[in-house]
Amino acid sequence: MSFHHLKTYKKDMDFIKVNGVLIHYRLVQSAPSPDRGDHTFVCINSLGTDFRIWDCVAAVLKDYGDILLFDKRGHGLSETVLSTHGLLDYVEDTVALLHHFAIKKCTLIGLSVGGMIAQLLAYHHPGLVEKLILCDTRHKIGNETAWNERIADVKAEGLQSIAGSVIQKWFSENFRLNEKDKVAGYRNMLEHSPVLGYIETCKAIRDADLTEIARQIKIPALCIAGSEDKSTTPEEVKNLADLMEGSLYKIIEGSGHIPCVDNPGILSELIIDFIK
């Protein structure tokens, strides 16, 4: 039996401690290409997912630049710790990763809460961000009552108790009907998320209102919504785009809340067109 493939596979299982938190990451080196440019993409995942949601998008973007994927604290294989400064803790983890890998400027791609983290990072550390791509996110997601109810449900009955309703929001009806195995796999991803990490992120989202921060972001931004997203609706994403002077707004028809899974080809095209 040959084990020559293990050296390549090891890239999927890299860990680093930043800000006292063990973070699981993958650094994808770009392939030589005429379109290569000097881009580095940094992707921040949504609540209850890990960096594997970006795999299909990363497979396309690697021809245009390096890609940093990571499980934010409390998600995937990263360490769960109690947050002390809400979403700013997630921002500083990301900044520490950028510094560690000597990434001086990046195209920042954030999904849902990842998009909120991206907004905060662009506001507090504008010199690190070349362009901003905000997928299915807002300046304020949900309300205090809804988040408190979700936290109470997860504390009492686990993530399985909310998985059905979350999946309805993550994916369009068409995707749920035609990609049942994928949907079941992503449901497993959600149900196996660290419960404390999930709850801590819910609290951070609940307590964050980035309305004034979004108004002050001057970095070129692209806001993307899935036409069938029931978590952050197209109208809500458009509200975010309207706050950000000069930002672009695009809808992916037939997508739910996670376009990097249900429409990675179209999402990748939008990203490439924007960076060009």
ChimeraX commands (.cxc) that place a marker at each C-alpha (Angstrom):
marker #1 position 0.00,0.00,0.00 radius 0.5
marker #1 position 1.31,3.43,-0.97 radius 0.5
marker #1 position 1.11,6.39,1.39 radius 0.5
marker #1 position 2.55,9.00,-0.96 radius 0.5
marker #1 position -0.82,10.81,-1.00 radius 0.5
marker #1 position -0.70,11.59,2.73 radius 0.5
marker #1 position 1.58,14.60,2.30 radius 0.5
marker #1 position -1.02,16.22,0.03 radius 0.5
marker #1 position -3.94,15.28,2.26 radius 0.5
marker #1 position -2.25,16.81,5.30 radius 0.5
marker #1 position -3.12,20.29,4.01 radius 0.5
marker #1 position -6.71,19.59,5.09 radius 0.5
marker #1 position -5.67,19.16,8.71 radius 0.5
marker #1 position -3.61,22.19,9.67 radius 0.5
marker #1 position -3.96,23.93,13.02 radius 0.5
marker #1 position -2.62,27.11,14.54 radius 0.5
marker #1 position -3.18,28.89,17.85 radius 0.5
marker #1 position -4.12,32.57,17.51 radius 0.5
marker #1 position -5.38,34.80,20.33 radius 0.5
marker #1 position -5.18,31.73,22.56 radius 0.5
marker #1 position -7.64,29.81,20.37 radius 0.5
marker #1 position -6.77,26.73,18.32 radius 0.5
marker #1 position -7.96,27.33,14.74 radius 0.5
marker #1 position -8.35,24.71,12.02 radius 0.5
marker #1 position -7.46,26.10,8.59 radius 0.5
marker #1 position -6.59,25.28,5.01 radius 0.5
marker #1 position -4.31,27.44,2.89 radius 0.5
marker #1 position -4.88,26.74,-0.80 radius 0.5
marker #1 position -1.97,27.78,-2.98 radius 0.5
marker #1 position -3.06,29.04,-6.39 radius 0.5
marker #1 position -2.07,27.34,-9.59 radius 0.5
marker #1 position -0.02,29.31,-12.15 radius 0.5
marker #1 position -2.50,30.94,-14.52 radius 0.5
marker #1 position -2.75,33.90,-16.94 radius 0.5
marker #1 position -5.59,35.19,-14.72 radius 0.5
marker #1 position -3.63,34.68,-11.51 radius 0.5
marker #1 position -3.24,38.31,-10.51 radius 0.5
marker #1 position -2.12,39.23,-7.01 radius 0.5
marker #1 position -5.22,38.13,-5.13 radius 0.5
marker #1 position -5.65,36.38,-1.81 radius 0.5
marker #1 position -9.16,35.31,-0.91 radius 0.5
marker #1 position -10.17,34.86,2.72 radius 0.5
marker #1 position -13.50,33.10,3.29 radius 0.5
marker #1 position -15.48,33.27,6.55 radius 0.5
marker #1 position -18.21,30.69,7.02 radius 0.5
marker #1 position -21.73,30.94,8.41 radius 0.5
marker #1 position -23.30,29.82,11.68 radius 0.5
marker #1 position -23.31,26.04,12.14 radius 0.5
marker #1 position -20.98,25.25,9.23 radius 0.5
marker #1 position -17.26,24.70,8.68 radius 0.5
marker #1 position -14.91,25.74,5.90 radius 0.5
marker #1 position -15.90,22.80,3.68 radius 0.5
marker #1 position -18.87,24.83,2.46 radius 0.5
marker #1 position -16.37,26.80,0.32 radius 0.5
marker #1 position -14.78,23.78,-1.38 radius 0.5
marker #1 position -16.49,24.17,-4.78 radius 0.5
marker #1 position -15.87,27.92,-4.87 radius 0.5
marker #1 position -12.23,27.48,-3.81 radius 0.5
marker #1 position -11.73,24.98,-6.65 radius 0.5
marker #1 position -12.52,27.81,-9.10 radius 0.5
marker #1 position -10.89,30.73,-7.28 radius 0.5
marker #1 position -7.53,28.95,-6.90 radius 0.5
marker #1 position -6.79,29.88,-10.52 radius 0.5
marker #1 position -7.03,33.55,-9.51 radius 0.5
marker #1 position -5.18,33.64,-6.20 radius 0.5
marker #1 position -4.36,31.95,-2.92 radius 0.5
marker #1 position -7.26,31.10,-0.60 radius 0.5
marker #1 position -7.37,30.99,3.18 radius 0.5
marker #1 position -10.21,28.89,4.62 radius 0.5
marker #1 position -10.71,28.37,8.34 radius 0.5
marker #1 position -13.22,27.21,10.91 radius 0.5
marker #1 position -14.02,30.22,13.07 radius 0.5
marker #1 position -13.84,29.68,16.82 radius 0.5
marker #1 position -16.51,27.33,18.11 radius 0.5
marker #1 position -17.03,25.72,14.70 radius 0.5
marker #1 position -15.72,22.66,12.88 radius 0.5
marker #1 position -12.42,21.51,14.37 radius 0.5
marker #1 position -11.52,24.86,15.89 radius 0.5
marker #1 position -11.54,25.36,19.63 radius 0.5
marker #1 position -14.63,26.57,21.48 radius 0.5
marker #1 position -14.07,29.37,23.97 radius 0.5
marker #1 position -16.32,31.87,25.65 radius 0.5
marker #1 position -16.35,35.15,23.76 radius 0.5
marker #1 position -15.73,38.36,25.67 radius 0.5
marker #1 position -16.16,40.98,22.97 radius 0.5
marker #1 position -18.84,39.45,20.74 radius 0.5
marker #1 position -18.09,39.48,17.02 radius 0.5
marker #1 position -14.90,41.47,17.58 radius 0.5
marker #1 position -13.29,38.29,18.94 radius 0.5
marker #1 position -13.92,36.61,15.57 radius 0.5
marker #1 position -12.53,39.67,13.78 radius 0.5
marker #1 position -9.30,39.59,15.77 radius 0.5
marker #1 position -8.90,35.85,15.14 radius 0.5
marker #1 position -9.12,36.56,11.41 radius 0.5
marker #1 position -6.66,39.46,11.63 radius 0.5
marker #1 position -4.21,37.28,13.55 radius 0.5
marker #1 position -4.41,34.66,10.78 radius 0.5
marker #1 position -3.74,37.33,8.14 radius 0.5
marker #1 position -0.69,38.53,10.05 radius 0.5
marker #1 position 0.59,34.99,10.58 radius 0.5
marker #1 position 0.43,34.20,6.87 radius 0.5
marker #1 position 1.80,37.65,5.91 radius 0.5
marker #1 position -1.36,38.47,3.98 radius 0.5
marker #1 position -1.09,42.24,3.63 radius 0.5
marker #1 position -4.29,42.72,1.61 radius 0.5
marker #1 position -7.11,40.34,0.78 radius 0.5
marker #1 position -10.46,39.95,-0.92 radius 0.5
marker #1 position -12.67,39.16,2.04 radius 0.5
marker #1 position -15.66,36.88,1.43 radius 0.5
marker #1 position -18.14,36.45,4.28 radius 0.5
marker #1 position -21.36,34.43,4.45 radius 0.5
marker #1 position -24.13,35.32,6.93 radius 0.5
marker #1 position -22.40,35.90,10.29 radius 0.5
marker #1 position -19.17,35.64,8.28 radius 0.5
marker #1 position -20.40,38.69,6.38 radius 0.5
marker #1 position -20.92,40.57,9.65 radius 0.5
marker #1 position -17.38,39.65,10.73 radius 0.5
marker #1 position -16.14,40.84,7.33 radius 0.5
marker #1 position -17.91,44.20,7.73 radius 0.5
marker #1 position -16.34,44.73,11.14 radius 0.5
marker #1 position -12.90,43.75,9.88 radius 0.5
marker #1 position -13.19,46.13,6.91 radius 0.5
marker #1 position -14.19,48.94,9.26 radius 0.5
marker #1 position -11.54,48.40,11.93 radius 0.5
marker #1 position -8.71,47.24,9.61 radius 0.5
marker #1 position -9.44,48.81,6.20 radius 0.5
marker #1 position -5.82,48.55,5.13 radius 0.5
marker #1 position -6.08,44.75,5.10 radius 0.5
marker #1 position -9.05,44.56,2.75 radius 0.5
marker #1 position -8.88,45.18,-0.99 radius 0.5
marker #1 position -12.45,44.17,-1.80 radius 0.5
marker #1 position -15.42,42.98,0.22 radius 0.5
marker #1 position -17.90,40.29,-0.85 radius 0.5
marker #1 position -20.88,39.93,1.47 radius 0.5
marker #1 position -23.08,36.90,0.84 radius 0.5
marker #1 position -26.55,36.53,2.36 radius 0.5
marker #1 position -25.85,38.79,5.28 radius 0.5
marker #1 position -26.98,42.03,6.87 radius 0.5
marker #1 position -25.88,44.81,9.18 radius 0.5
marker #1 position -28.37,43.43,11.74 radius 0.5
marker #1 position -29.55,39.80,11.55 radius 0.5
marker #1 position -32.72,38.86,13.41 radius 0.5
marker #1 position -33.84,40.30,16.73 radius 0.5
marker #1 position -33.17,39.67,20.38 radius 0.5
marker #1 position -36.32,37.63,20.99 radius 0.5
marker #1 position -35.71,35.26,18.08 radius 0.5
marker #1 position -32.08,34.67,19.04 radius 0.5
marker #1 position -32.95,34.08,22.69 radius 0.5
marker #1 position -35.56,31.53,21.65 radius 0.5
marker #1 position -33.07,29.73,19.43 radius 0.5
marker #1 position -30.44,29.71,22.18 radius 0.5
marker #1 position -32.99,28.31,24.67 radius 0.5
marker #1 position -34.05,25.57,22.22 radius 0.5
marker #1 position -30.46,24.51,21.54 radius 0.5
marker #1 position -29.58,24.52,25.25 radius 0.5
marker #1 position -32.62,22.40,26.09 radius 0.5
marker #1 position -32.77,19.96,23.17 radius 0.5
marker #1 position -29.60,20.24,21.14 radius 0.5
marker #1 position -29.00,21.27,17.55 radius 0.5
marker #1 position -31.15,18.43,16.25 radius 0.5
marker #1 position -34.20,20.30,17.54 radius 0.5
marker #1 position -33.67,23.21,15.15 radius 0.5
marker #1 position -31.99,21.42,12.22 radius 0.5
marker #1 position -35.17,20.93,10.20 radius 0.5
marker #1 position -36.15,24.61,10.24 radius 0.5
marker #1 position -32.57,25.76,9.59 radius 0.5
marker #1 position -32.21,23.51,6.54 radius 0.5
marker #1 position -35.42,24.99,5.12 radius 0.5
marker #1 position -33.68,28.38,5.18 radius 0.5
marker #1 position -30.28,27.18,4.02 radius 0.5
marker #1 position -31.47,25.62,0.76 radius 0.5
marker #1 position -34.17,26.26,-1.81 radius 0.5
marker #1 position -37.06,23.82,-2.18 radius 0.5
marker #1 position -35.68,22.69,-5.54 radius 0.5
marker #1 position -32.24,21.93,-4.07 radius 0.5
marker #1 position -33.79,20.06,-1.14 radius 0.5
marker #1 position -35.82,17.89,-3.54 radius 0.5
marker #1 position -33.05,17.18,-6.05 radius 0.5
marker #1 position -29.95,16.98,-3.83 radius 0.5
marker #1 position -31.23,14.97,-0.88 radius 0.5
marker #1 position -27.89,13.35,-0.07 radius 0.5
marker #1 position -26.09,16.71,0.00 radius 0.5
marker #1 position -28.84,18.20,2.14 radius 0.5
marker #1 position -28.58,15.27,4.56 radius 0.5
marker #1 position -24.80,15.73,4.71 radius 0.5
marker #1 position -25.05,19.42,5.50 radius 0.5
marker #1 position -27.69,18.68,8.10 radius 0.5
marker #1 position -25.11,16.35,9.70 radius 0.5
marker #1 position -22.60,19.21,9.62 radius 0.5
marker #1 position -25.03,21.42,11.52 radius 0.5
marker #1 position -26.07,18.75,14.03 radius 0.5
marker #1 position -22.44,17.87,14.80 radius 0.5
marker #1 position -21.41,21.48,15.40 radius 0.5
marker #1 position -20.12,22.23,18.91 radius 0.5
marker #1 position -23.20,23.31,20.85 radius 0.5
marker #1 position -21.38,25.87,22.98 radius 0.5
marker #1 position -19.69,27.35,19.93 radius 0.5
marker #1 position -23.05,27.65,18.21 radius 0.5
marker #1 position -24.64,29.35,21.22 radius 0.5
marker #1 position -21.73,31.77,21.64 radius 0.5
marker #1 position -22.03,32.80,18.00 radius 0.5
marker #1 position -25.80,33.24,18.34 radius 0.5
marker #1 position -25.17,35.61,21.25 radius 0.5
marker #1 position -22.59,37.56,19.25 radius 0.5
marker #1 position -25.01,37.97,16.32 radius 0.5
marker #1 position -27.86,38.90,18.65 radius 0.5
marker #1 position -25.80,41.68,20.25 radius 0.5
marker #1 position -24.42,43.16,17.02 radius 0.5
marker #1 position -25.92,46.10,15.15 radius 0.5
marker #1 position -23.56,47.23,12.40 radius 0.5
marker #1 position -25.85,49.81,10.79 radius 0.5
marker #1 position -23.58,52.79,11.42 radius 0.5
marker #1 position -20.45,50.77,10.70 radius 0.5
marker #1 position -21.79,49.66,7.30 radius 0.5
marker #1 position -22.46,53.29,6.39 radius 0.5
marker #1 position -18.80,54.15,6.98 radius 0.5
marker #1 position -17.22,51.33,4.95 radius 0.5
marker #1 position -15.56,52.80,1.84 radius 0.5
marker #1 position -14.02,49.61,0.47 radius 0.5
marker #1 position -15.49,48.36,-2.85 radius 0.5
marker #1 position -18.23,45.90,-1.87 radius 0.5
marker #1 position -20.43,43.34,-3.60 radius 0.5
marker #1 position -23.57,42.24,-1.75 radius 0.5
marker #1 position -25.09,38.94,-2.93 radius 0.5
marker #1 position -28.47,37.43,-2.03 radius 0.5
marker #1 position -30.09,34.11,-2.82 radius 0.5
marker #1 position -33.54,34.68,-4.30 radius 0.5
marker #1 position -35.01,32.06,-1.95 radius 0.5
marker #1 position -33.03,32.93,1.17 radius 0.5
marker #1 position -35.41,33.02,4.14 radius 0.5
marker #1 position -32.72,33.93,6.71 radius 0.5
marker #1 position -31.47,37.14,5.12 radius 0.5
marker #1 position -33.97,37.87,2.36 radius 0.5
marker #1 position -33.01,39.63,-0.89 radius 0.5
marker #1 position -34.74,42.77,0.36 radius 0.5
marker #1 position -32.72,42.70,3.58 radius 0.5
marker #1 position -29.43,42.21,1.72 radius 0.5
marker #1 position -30.43,45.09,-0.57 radius 0.5
marker #1 position -30.89,47.24,2.55 radius 0.5
marker #1 position -27.28,46.49,3.49 radius 0.5
marker #1 position -26.07,47.33,-0.01 radius 0.5
marker #1 position -27.93,50.66,0.13 radius 0.5
marker #1 position -26.07,51.59,3.32 radius 0.5
marker #1 position -22.68,51.10,1.66 radius 0.5
marker #1 position -21.86,53.86,-0.76 radius 0.5
marker #1 position -21.00,52.58,-4.22 radius 0.5
marker #1 position -21.62,48.92,-3.42 radius 0.5
marker #1 position -22.98,46.47,-6.00 radius 0.5
marker #1 position -25.98,44.20,-5.41 radius 0.5
marker #1 position -26.64,40.89,-7.14 radius 0.5
marker #1 position -29.25,38.14,-6.75 radius 0.5
marker #1 position -28.56,34.47,-7.43 radius 0.5
marker #1 position -31.83,33.01,-8.68 radius 0.5
marker #1 position -32.79,29.72,-7.07 radius 0.5
marker #1 position -30.33,29.97,-4.19 radius 0.5
marker #1 position -31.12,29.78,-0.51 radius 0.5
marker #1 position -28.90,31.04,2.31 radius 0.5
marker #1 position -25.73,29.18,1.30 radius 0.5
marker #1 position -24.98,29.90,-2.38 radius 0.5
marker #1 position -21.44,28.47,-2.08 radius 0.5
marker #1 position -23.17,25.08,-1.75 radius 0.5
marker #1 position -26.27,25.32,-3.94 radius 0.5
marker #1 position -24.92,27.62,-6.69 radius 0.5
marker #1 position -21.11,27.68,-6.41 radius 0.5
marker #1 position -20.60,28.19,-10.14 radius 0.5
marker #1 position -22.64,31.39,-10.32 radius 0.5
marker #1 position -21.21,32.67,-7.04 radius 0.5
marker #1 position -17.67,32.07,-8.34 radius 0.5
marker #1 position -18.47,33.95,-11.57 radius 0.5
marker #1 position -19.78,36.93,-9.61 radius 0.5
marker #1 position -16.64,36.99,-7.45 radius 0.5
marker #1 position -14.30,36.75,-10.46 radius 0.5
marker #1 position -16.15,39.48,-12.37 radius 0.5
marker #1 position -15.96,41.72,-9.28 radius 0.5
marker #1 position -12.22,41.31,-8.71 radius 0.5
marker #1 position -11.49,41.93,-12.38 radius 0.5
marker link #1:1,2 radius 0.2
marker link #1:2,3 radius 0.2
marker link #1:3,4 radius 0.2
marker link #1:4,5 radius 0.2
marker link #1:5,6 radius 0.2
marker link #1:6,7 radius 0.2
marker link #1:7,8 radius 0.2
marker link #1:8,9 radius 0.2
marker link #1:9,10 radius 0.2
marker link #1:10,11 radius 0.2
marker link #1:11,12 radius 0.2
marker link #1:12,13 radius 0.2
marker link #1:13,14 radius 0.2
marker link #1:14,15 radius 0.2
marker link #1:15,16 radius 0.2
marker link #1:16,17 radius 0.2
marker link #1:17,18 radius 0.2
marker link #1:18,19 radius 0.2
marker link #1:19,20 radius 0.2
marker link #1:20,21 radius 0.2
marker link #1:21,22 radius 0.2
marker link #1:22,23 radius 0.2
marker link #1:23,24 radius 0.2
marker link #1:24,25 radius 0.2
marker link #1:25,26 radius 0.2
marker link #1:26,27 radius 0.2
marker link #1:27,28 radius 0.2
marker link #1:28,29 radius 0.2
marker link #1:29,30 radius 0.2
marker link #1:30,31 radius 0.2
marker link #1:31,32 radius 0.2
marker link #1:32,33 radius 0.2
marker link #1:33,34 radius 0.2
marker link #1:34,35 radius 0.2
marker link #1:35,36 radius 0.2
marker link #1:36,37 radius 0.2
marker link #1:37,38 radius 0.2
marker link #1:38,39 radius 0.2
marker link #1:39,40 radius 0.2
marker link #1:40,41 radius 0.2
marker link #1:41,42 radius 0.2
marker link #1:42,43 radius 0.2
marker link #1:43,44 radius 0.2
marker link #1:44,45 radius 0.2
marker link #1:45,46 radius 0.2
marker link #1:46,47 radius 0.2
marker link #1:47,48 radius 0.2
marker link #1:48,49 radius 0.2
marker link #1:49,50 radius 0.2
marker link #1:50,51 radius 0.2
marker link #1:51,52 radius 0.2
marker link #1:52,53 radius 0.2
marker link #1:53,54 radius 0.2
marker link #1:54,55 radius 0.2
marker link #1:55,56 radius 0.2
marker link #1:56,57 radius 0.2
marker link #1:57,58 radius 0.2
marker link #1:58,59 radius 0.2
marker link #1:59,60 radius 0.2
marker link #1:60,61 radius 0.2
marker link #1:61,62 radius 0.2
marker link #1:62,63 radius 0.2
marker link #1:63,64 radius 0.2
marker link #1:64,65 radius 0.2
marker link #1:65,66 radius 0.2
marker link #1:66,67 radius 0.2
marker link #1:67,68 radius 0.2
marker link #1:68,69 radius 0.2
marker link #1:69,70 radius 0.2
marker link #1:70,71 radius 0.2
marker link #1:71,72 radius 0.2
marker link #1:72,73 radius 0.2
marker link #1:73,74 radius 0.2
marker link #1:74,75 radius 0.2
marker link #1:75,76 radius 0.2
marker link #1:76,77 radius 0.2
marker link #1:77,78 radius 0.2
marker link #1:78,79 radius 0.2
marker link #1:79,80 radius 0.2
marker link #1:80,81 radius 0.2
marker link #1:81,82 radius 0.2
marker link #1:82,83 radius 0.2
marker link #1:83,84 radius 0.2
marker link #1:84,85 radius 0.2
marker link #1:85,86 radius 0.2
marker link #1:86,87 radius 0.2
marker link #1:87,88 radius 0.2
marker link #1:88,89 radius 0.2
marker link #1:89,90 radius 0.2
marker link #1:90,91 radius 0.2
marker link #1:91,92 radius 0.2
marker link #1:92,93 radius 0.2
marker link #1:93,94 radius 0.2
marker link #1:94,95 radius 0.2
marker link #1:95,96 radius 0.2
marker link #1:96,97 radius 0.2
marker link #1:97,98 radius 0.2
marker link #1:98,99 radius 0.2
marker link #1:99,100 radius 0.2
marker link #1:100,101 radius 0.2
marker link #1:101,102 radius 0.2
marker link #1:102,103 radius 0.2
marker link #1:103,104 radius 0.2
marker link #1:104,105 radius 0.2
marker link #1:105,106 radius 0.2
marker link #1:106,107 radius 0.2
marker link #1:107,108 radius 0.2
marker link #1:108,109 radius 0.2
marker link #1:109,110 radius 0.2
marker link #1:110,111 radius 0.2
marker link #1:111,112 radius 0.2
marker link #1:112,113 radius 0.2
marker link #1:113,114 radius 0.2
marker link #1:114,115 radius 0.2
marker link #1:115,116 radius 0.2
marker link #1:116,117 radius 0.2
marker link #1:117,118 radius 0.2
marker link #1:118,119 radius 0.2
marker link #1:119,120 radius 0.2
marker link #1:120,121 radius 0.2
marker link #1:121,122 radius 0.2
marker link #1:122,123 radius 0.2
marker link #1:123,124 radius 0.2
marker link #1:124,125 radius 0.2
marker link #1:125,126 radius 0.2
marker link #1:126,127 radius 0.2
marker link #1:127,128 radius 0.2
marker link #1:128,129 radius 0.2
marker link #1:129,130 radius 0.2
marker link #1:130,131 radius 0.2
marker link #1:131,132 radius 0.2
marker link #1:132,133 radius 0.2
marker link #1:133,134 radius 0.2
marker link #1:134,135 radius 0.2
marker link #1:135,136 radius 0.2
marker link #1:136,137 radius 0.2
marker link #1:137,138 radius 0.2
marker link #1:138,139 radius 0.2
marker link #1:139,140 radius 0.2
marker link #1:140,141 radius 0.2
marker link #1:141,142 radius 0.2
marker link #1:142,143 radius 0.2
marker link #1:143,144 radius 0.2
marker link #1:144,145 radius 0.2
marker link #1:145,146 radius 0.2
marker link #1:146,147 radius 0.2
marker link #1:147,148 radius 0.2
marker link #1:148,149 radius 0.2
marker link #1:149,150 radius 0.2
marker link #1:150,151 radius 0.2
marker link #1:151,152 radius 0.2
marker link #1:152,153 radius 0.2
marker link #1:153,154 radius 0.2
marker link #1:154,155 radius 0.2
marker link #1:155,156 radius 0.2
marker link #1:156,157 radius 0.2
marker link #1:157,158 radius 0.2
marker link #1:158,159 radius 0.2
marker link #1:159,160 radius 0.2
marker link #1:160,161 radius 0.2
marker link #1:161,162 radius 0.2
marker link #1:162,163 radius 0.2
marker link #1:163,164 radius 0.2
marker link #1:164,165 radius 0.2
marker link #1:165,166 radius 0.2
marker link #1:166,167 radius 0.2
marker link #1:167,168 radius 0.2
marker link #1:168,169 radius 0.2
marker link #1:169,170 radius 0.2
marker link #1:170,171 radius 0.2
marker link #1:171,172 radius 0.2
marker link #1:172,173 radius 0.2
marker link #1:173,174 radius 0.2
marker link #1:174,175 radius 0.2
marker link #1:175,176 radius 0.2
marker link #1:176,177 radius 0.2
marker link #1:177,178 radius 0.2
marker link #1:178,179 radius 0.2
marker link #1:179,180 radius 0.2
marker link #1:180,181 radius 0.2
marker link #1:181,182 radius 0.2
marker link #1:182,183 radius 0.2
marker link #1:183,184 radius 0.2
marker link #1:184,185 radius 0.2
marker link #1:185,186 radius 0.2
marker link #1:186,187 radius 0.2
marker link #1:187,188 radius 0.2
marker link #1:188,189 radius 0.2
marker link #1:189,190 radius 0.2
marker link #1:190,191 radius 0.2
marker link #1:191,192 radius 0.2
marker link #1:192,193 radius 0.2
marker link #1:193,194 radius 0.2
marker link #1:194,195 radius 0.2
marker link #1:195,196 radius 0.2
marker link #1:196,197 radius 0.2
marker link #1:197,198 radius 0.2
marker link #1:198,199 radius 0.2
marker link #1:199,200 radius 0.2
marker link #1:200,201 radius 0.2
marker link #1:201,202 radius 0.2
marker link #1:202,203 radius 0.2
marker link #1:203,204 radius 0.2
marker link #1:204,205 radius 0.2
marker link #1:205,206 radius 0.2
marker link #1:206,207 radius 0.2
marker link #1:207,208 radius 0.2
marker link #1:208,209 radius 0.2
marker link #1:209,210 radius 0.2
marker link #1:210,211 radius 0.2
marker link #1:211,212 radius 0.2
marker link #1:212,213 radius 0.2
marker link #1:213,214 radius 0.2
marker link #1:214,215 radius 0.2
marker link #1:215,216 radius 0.2
marker link #1:216,217 radius 0.2
marker link #1:217,218 radius 0.2
marker link #1:218,219 radius 0.2
marker link #1:219,220 radius 0.2
marker link #1:220,221 radius 0.2
marker link #1:221,222 radius 0.2
marker link #1:222,223 radius 0.2
marker link #1:223,224 radius 0.2
marker link #1:224,225 radius 0.2
marker link #1:225,226 radius 0.2
marker link #1:226,227 radius 0.2
marker link #1:227,228 radius 0.2
marker link #1:228,229 radius 0.2
marker link #1:229,230 radius 0.2
marker link #1:230,231 radius 0.2
marker link #1:231,232 radius 0.2
marker link #1:232,233 radius 0.2
marker link #1:233,234 radius 0.2
marker link #1:234,235 radius 0.2
marker link #1:235,236 radius 0.2
marker link #1:236,237 radius 0.2
marker link #1:237,238 radius 0.2
marker link #1:238,239 radius 0.2
marker link #1:239,240 radius 0.2
marker link #1:240,241 radius 0.2
marker link #1:241,242 radius 0.2
marker link #1:242,243 radius 0.2
marker link #1:243,244 radius 0.2
marker link #1:244,245 radius 0.2
marker link #1:245,246 radius 0.2
marker link #1:246,247 radius 0.2
marker link #1:247,248 radius 0.2
marker link #1:248,249 radius 0.2
marker link #1:249,250 radius 0.2
marker link #1:250,251 radius 0.2
marker link #1:251,252 radius 0.2
marker link #1:252,253 radius 0.2
marker link #1:253,254 radius 0.2
marker link #1:254,255 radius 0.2
marker link #1:255,256 radius 0.2
marker link #1:256,257 radius 0.2
marker link #1:257,258 radius 0.2
marker link #1:258,259 radius 0.2
marker link #1:259,260 radius 0.2
marker link #1:260,261 radius 0.2
marker link #1:261,262 radius 0.2
marker link #1:262,263 radius 0.2
marker link #1:263,264 radius 0.2
marker link #1:264,265 radius 0.2
marker link #1:265,266 radius 0.2
marker link #1:266,267 radius 0.2
marker link #1:267,268 radius 0.2
marker link #1:268,269 radius 0.2
marker link #1:269,270 radius 0.2
marker link #1:270,271 radius 0.2
marker link #1:271,272 radius 0.2
marker link #1:272,273 radius 0.2
marker link #1:273,274 radius 0.2
marker link #1:274,275 radius 0.2
marker link #1:275,276 radius 0.2
view
